[in-house]
Amino acid sequence: MSENQAENPNTPSKVSPLNCLIGSIVAGGLAYAIFNLMNAIAISFASKPITASNEVVFRITIAVRTLVVGMTALGTGIFGLVAVGLFGLMIQTLIQKKASSDNS
């Protein structure tokens, strides 16, 4: 951490296209991994029927299965959007650097 950031932690660090690209690749990889996990969980739940004679247990089981698959889908969506956003930020910083070098 630089000396200026140590004094004021709210100072934003420089954004470079390489950092954005690396972050986008990491977030995209996590999104893909969570997506595969979600598919495996959904297939596992679909292949195992609920064996409960009690109606309350049956409904709670369905709710828990829905929540588990929904949470993994949410994680996939969030990391996917972060990857797209970081990639867009990379493009924006490249365009700004090109425009500032053309004006100079």
C-alpha positions as CSV (number, residue, x, y, z in Angstrom):
1,M,0.0,0.0,0.0
2,S,1.4,3.4,-0.9
3,E,2.1,6.1,1.8
4,N,-0.8,8.3,0.6
5,Q,-3.3,5.4,0.9
6,A,-2.0,4.6,4.4
7,E,-2.9,8.1,5.5
8,N,-6.3,8.2,3.8
9,P,-7.8,4.8,3.1
10,N,-10.7,6.3,1.1
11,T,-8.4,7.4,-1.7
12,P,-9.1,5.2,-4.8
13,S,-6.2,3.3,-6.3
14,K,-5.3,3.7,-10.0
15,V,-7.5,1.5,-12.3
16,S,-5.5,-0.2,-15.0
17,P,-6.9,-2.2,-17.9
18,L,-4.8,-5.2,-16.8
19,N,-6.2,-5.2,-13.3
20,C,-9.7,-5.0,-14.8
21,L,-9.0,-7.9,-17.2
22,I,-7.6,-10.1,-14.4
23,G,-10.5,-9.4,-12.2
24,S,-12.9,-10.1,-15.0
25,I,-11.3,-13.4,-15.7
26,V,-11.4,-14.4,-12.0
27,A,-15.0,-13.4,-11.6
28,G,-16.0,-15.2,-14.8
29,G,-14.2,-18.3,-13.7
30,L,-16.0,-18.2,-10.4
31,A,-19.3,-17.7,-12.2
32,Y,-18.7,-20.7,-14.4
33,A,-17.6,-22.8,-11.4
34,I,-20.7,-21.9,-9.4
35,F,-22.9,-22.5,-12.5
36,N,-21.5,-26.0,-12.8
37,L,-22.1,-26.5,-9.0
38,M,-25.7,-25.3,-9.4
39,N,-26.3,-27.8,-12.3
40,A,-24.8,-30.7,-10.2
41,I,-27.0,-29.8,-7.2
42,A,-30.1,-29.5,-9.4
43,I,-29.5,-32.8,-11.1
44,S,-28.8,-34.4,-7.7
45,F,-32.0,-33.1,-6.3
46,A,-34.0,-34.1,-9.4
47,S,-32.6,-37.7,-9.3
48,K,-33.6,-38.3,-5.7
49,P,-37.3,-38.1,-5.0
50,I,-38.6,-36.9,-1.7
51,T,-39.7,-39.8,0.5
52,A,-41.8,-38.3,3.2
53,S,-45.3,-39.2,4.3
54,N,-45.7,-36.0,6.3
55,E,-47.0,-33.1,4.3
56,V,-45.1,-30.5,6.3
57,V,-41.8,-32.3,5.9
58,F,-42.5,-32.6,2.1
59,R,-43.1,-28.8,1.8
60,I,-40.0,-27.9,3.9
61,T,-37.9,-30.2,1.8
62,I,-39.1,-28.6,-1.4
63,A,-38.5,-25.1,0.1
64,V,-34.9,-26.0,1.1
65,R,-34.1,-27.5,-2.3
66,T,-35.5,-24.4,-4.0
67,L,-33.4,-22.1,-1.7
68,V,-30.2,-24.0,-2.3
69,V,-30.6,-23.9,-6.1
70,G,-31.7,-20.3,-5.9
71,M,-28.7,-19.2,-3.8
72,T,-26.3,-20.8,-6.2
73,A,-28.1,-19.2,-9.2
74,L,-27.8,-15.8,-7.4
75,G,-24.1,-16.4,-6.9
76,T,-23.7,-17.2,-10.6
77,G,-25.6,-14.1,-11.6
78,I,-23.6,-11.8,-9.3
79,F,-20.2,-13.1,-10.4
80,G,-21.3,-13.0,-14.0
81,L,-22.4,-9.4,-13.7
82,V,-19.1,-8.5,-12.0
83,A,-17.2,-10.1,-14.8
84,V,-19.1,-8.2,-17.4
85,G,-18.8,-4.9,-15.5
86,L,-15.0,-5.3,-15.0
87,F,-14.6,-6.1,-18.7
88,G,-16.6,-2.9,-19.6
89,L,-14.4,-0.9,-17.2
90,M,-11.3,-2.2,-18.9
91,I,-12.7,-1.1,-22.3
92,Q,-13.6,2.3,-20.8
93,T,-10.1,2.8,-19.4
94,L,-8.5,1.9,-22.7
95,I,-10.7,4.4,-24.6
96,Q,-9.9,7.1,-22.0
97,K,-6.2,6.5,-22.2
98,K,-6.3,6.6,-26.0
99,A,-8.4,9.8,-26.0
100,S,-6.1,11.5,-23.5
101,S,-3.0,10.5,-25.5
102,D,-4.6,11.8,-28.8
103,N,-5.4,15.2,-27.2
104,S,-1.8,15.6,-25.8
